[in-house]
Amino acid sequence: MLSGKNLRIVLVTLGCGVVGCGPAMVTQGNQDIAKSELAKPAVALVLGVRQEAPAPPPAPPKPGAPARPPMTTPAFYYEPVGPFFFYVETLTSTGPSKYGLTPTVPCVQSGVFKRGMRIVVRFEILDTKTGRRVTNKDDATIKLILPHGEEIAGRWAIRGAGAALPDSAWMWDTSWDIPLDYPIGSFDYLITVATKDGRKTTFAPPIQKATTADSRVRIID
């Protein structure tokens, strides 16, 4: 919803009526209004922005203040990648979670999820030794490891499921419905792969950590 200076992204809760207080005497018109209100989905704000003045330019360093030392790239960034390379994205779902929450914009990449939503993790795994994708024919054990220790098996599937067109891409995916009381904050998931020849790798999403931002997936209320 775009209104003036405010941009809002909303989440619709399906199957929930709007309950209100009414007069003691109910006319036919009031009954019709009540029915129409009950038919409307309840809407909860998931993410919003507010208008603020742009940040001022950084102040020049004070005379004699020590300069911040330059950042040094860790050595492993220059080492060969392997034995597997991952492409991973987190998305909103196309339908309701078991808690009855459906995103207003389905199947889009997102790093922020509300309690009760379904988080979809979709990914590709490339074998750097063979140059091939790891697929269902490789008999690899692939799991999504959640922060609290729960493990969910990866699923080889066509993008779009039952509505997919024949030329849609095939990828690994998993999904998980976030409990309504799940801790709010960063969501540090992992993906593991183990192949028949004994090779194993754990993927941890690369993140930005700064005093002003943290790029990890987040759970909000």
C-alpha positions, 0 to 999 in steps of 0.5 A: 500500500503506497500512501503519501510518504509511507510505504507498507508491505502487508500480510493477509491472514486468511480465514479470520473474521473481523470481530466487532461490537454491534448494537443490541438491535440488528437490522437487515442492513446491519446484518449485511454489513456484518457479513461483508466485514466477516468476509474481509481478511484480517490484515497485519503490517509486516514491514514498513518505512518512515520518512526521515531526513537523509543522514549528514555527511560523515564528519572529518577526522579530528586532528591527531586522531588515529586513522582506522586501519584498512580492512584485509581480505581473509586468505581463504577468499583467494583459495580454490572453491570446493568441493561444492558451490552453492547458490541460495535464496530465501523466498515467500511462499505461494500459499498459506502456512499451517498457521493460516498466514499467506504473503500478499506477494508470493514467491519473491526473494525476502530476508524478512519473515513474520512469525507464522509465515512459511519460509522457502529456501531454494538453492542449486549445488554445483560440484566443482570437481565434475563441473556438474549440478548435484541432482536427485540422480547423485543420491546425495544427502542434502539437508537444511539445518535450522538454528534450533537444530531441526533438520529438513531434507532437501527436495529436488523439484521443478520451480512452480510445482503443479503450475510449472511450465515444461521449461521451468528450472529444476532446483533443490528446495525446502520450506518451514513454517515459523512457529508463532512463538519463535524467537525474534531476530537473526535466523542462522540456517545452514545447508549440508551436502554429503555425497556417495563418495564421502565428500561433505560440505556445510554452507553458511550464508555470507553475511554483512556485519556492520555497526548499522546493518546485519544482512542475515535473514530475520524473523519479526513479530 
